[in-house]
Amino acid sequence: MKSTSAQLEADVLIIGGGPAGIQAARLLRSSQPDWRVAVVRPEDFSMVYCAIPYAIEGLFPLEKTLKKDDLLTGVGAELIRGAISRVDTKGHRAELQDGRSISYRKLLVATGAIPVKPPLPGMNGENVFTVKTEADARRIIARLALNAGCESDGSDSSPKQPAQKAIVIGAGAIGIEQATAYRAHKLEVHLVEMQDHVLPHLIDADMAAPIHQELEDLGIHLHLNTRLESLVGEPAVTGVCLAGEETISLDPKRDFVVVSVGMRPDIDFLGEDNFDRVADGLVVDEHMRTSVPDVWAAGDCVAYKSGIDGQALGGKLATNAVPMAKVAAKDMLGMAAAYPGFFNGAATVAGSLRIGGTGFTETFARSRGLQVASTEASTTARFPMMPAAGHVKIKLVIEEGSERIIGGQVVGTEAVAERIDLLTFAIQRGATASDLAELSYAAQPWQTFFPARNAIVEAAASVSSLSKAS
């Protein structure tokens, strides 16, 4: 990295130090060790974001979620702590808020996304939190008073006693993981969701009943088909008003609200000009190139398409950000690379249950105009005579006519993520129900049902047999 006082120079400037930024920097440096690669990161540390709920739960210190800087510096990338205030794309220069500037040949925007708060009264209350950053997590941990020596967050409402009640708005994966973390601290927890079931973007309603039961068994109060109307009280919230229900009262010095209703791209610093963009982020092509020459983008700040139907689709997952960053870096290096689109395989946990989904849900597929059918199959997760045999239920979403697999959902007690990965691969490769019905699989008493049955194969075979019968 060349520099003259406040002037820095780089061959490649990466804005953002999350999964996409780290992946791109490492690939660029390993392929072109002579290139000067600079990564600008406003946070003190990059984090393993999906581990935050478990640090809040108290399974390990929050520090274990912080990534080491040598992920970047160890490969020779330059780490610059600071925030970008402006990018001059014509002059190939970025300005930092502290007055420094960086010139570049190529630019990768990998700034991720930030939590959205609904435009409702009370959302700026002192005890209203989102969950994304280290600071977010520390505020919640302080409010929970996980240990007697926890530090105050510096606000007037810093708790003198542990929290006793938490209201979580939004029952996606983040919401469920937060709700169960607070129950581990024996708080009274309310989980509020506008849709008629939890995880509405991951699974269909007909797969949700055991999850609802599990959450209720944990002592979480579910408010489904329920809209948040407002938060009342200043400067801290004293009540949560839900449509058609009484207000849930809060102690403003002890209790809190967590909002987990969605994310928006963190691209305001780019201004209004030059870039093609939509609400979901910067528009890129299959090589992760933006509409501006010499500028690529990857990760949660990007708007892209589905790998199933080629239409616009959200895909704000670290498991999308990493391959997108690989494509961007390879394209910068002149290597052939293209990103096929989002398939959105994802998994979460609710108590003893593991839940996963990939591709389109049945409901979402129909909203996109696709003609689909679905099928289900269930087995125990181990040989039935084994201790804690558990269970697994599979749902497949199939395009009518072609029998192409376009979605899969799994709810069970173990090995859910692995099954979701297999179903995602089937969707990526355009596999049909007939293809899956011929899947060659393993069997072992501790890990699967009897050799004669496999839930994925059974679900796929039922589609194939129905098709032949008709």
HELIX and SHEET records of a PDB file:
HELIX    1   1 PRO A   19  SER A   31  1                                  13    
HELIX    2   2 TYR A   49  ALA A   51  5                                   3    
HELIX    3   3 ILE A   52  GLU A   57  1                                   6    
HELIX    4   4 LEU A   62  THR A   65  5                                   4    
HELIX    5   5 ASP A   70  THR A   73  1                                   4    
HELIX    6   6 GLU A  134  LEU A  144  1                                  11    
HELIX    7   7 ALA A  173  ALA A  184  1                                  12    
HELIX    8   8 ALA A  205  MET A  207  5                                   3    
HELIX    9   9 ALA A  209  ASP A  217  1                                   9    
HELIX   10  10 ASP A  268  LEU A  270  5                                   3    
HELIX   11  11 ALA A  318  MET A  332  1                                  15    
HELIX   12  12 GLU A  362  SER A  367  1                                   6    
HELIX   13  13 VAL A  416  GLN A  428  1                                  13    
HELIX   14  14 ALA A  433  ALA A  437  1                                   5    
HELIX   15  15 ALA A  455  ALA A  469  1                                  15    
SHEET    1   A 4 LYS A   2  THR A   4  0                                        
SHEET    2   A 4 GLN A   7  ILE A  15 -1                                        
SHEET    3   A 4 VAL A  37  ARG A  41  1                                        
SHEET    4   A 4 GLU A  78  ARG A  81  1                                        
SHEET    1   B 5 LYS A   2  THR A   4  0                                        
SHEET    2   B 5 GLN A   7  ILE A  15 -1                                        
SHEET    3   B 5 SER A 101  VAL A 109  1                                        
SHEET    4   B 5 ARG A  93  LEU A  96 -1                                        
SHEET    5   B 5 ILE A  84  ASP A  88 -1                                        
SHEET    1   C 4 LYS A   2  THR A   4  0                                        
SHEET    2   C 4 GLN A   7  ILE A  15 -1                                        
SHEET    3   C 4 SER A 101  VAL A 109  1                                        
SHEET    4   C 4 VAL A 295  ALA A 297  1                                        
SHEET    1   D 2 ALA A 113  PRO A 115  0                                        
SHEET    2   D 2 MET A 263  PRO A 265 -1                                        
SHEET    1   E 5 VAL A 128  PHE A 129  0                                        
SHEET    2   E 5 PHE A 256  VAL A 259  1                                        
SHEET    3   E 5 LYS A 165  ILE A 169  1                                        
SHEET    4   E 5 GLU A 188  VAL A 192  1                                        
SHEET    5   E 5 ILE A 220  HIS A 223  1                                        
SHEET    1   F 3 LEU A 228  VAL A 232  0                                        
SHEET    2   F 3 GLY A 239  LEU A 242 -1                                        
SHEET    3   F 3 ILE A 248  SER A 249 -1                                        
SHEET    1   G 4 ARG A 277  VAL A 278  0                                        
SHEET    2   G 4 GLY A 281  VAL A 283 -1                                        
SHEET    3   G 4 VAL A 302  LYS A 305  1                                        
SHEET    4   G 4 ALA A 312  LEU A 313 -1                                        
SHEET    1   H 5 ALA A 346  ALA A 350  0                                        
SHEET    2   H 5 LEU A 353  GLY A 359 -1                                        
SHEET    3   H 5 ILE A 405  GLY A 412 -1                                        
SHEET    4   H 5 VAL A 392  GLU A 399 -1                                        
SHEET    5   H 5 VAL A 372  THR A 379 -1                                        
END                                                                             
